[in-house]
Amino acid sequence: MELLVTLRGADLLRVKGIVNIDGKPVAVQAVQHIFHPPVDLDRRPSADTGSRLVFITRNMDKDVIQNFLKAVLVL
């Protein structure tokens, strides 16, 4: 996420979500070039245990974000 913020921060108007890290929920959020520290949550807001991220962008298609995240996972 930090790399995406560094490379395309001007086009990331808002990023927020809950990610599953080692089975625990962690809230993440960013606004353009500012990536706020992750926050460990005591519990999930629902029974869904998957990771969910919401991107509000400018001049970026959904495919750009998906391909970037897939490329980072390969590394």
Secondary structure, 3 states (H helix, E strand, C coil): CHHHHHHHHHHEEEEEEEEEECCEEEEEEEECCEECCCEECCCCCCCCCCCEEEEEECCCCHHHHHHHHHHHHHC
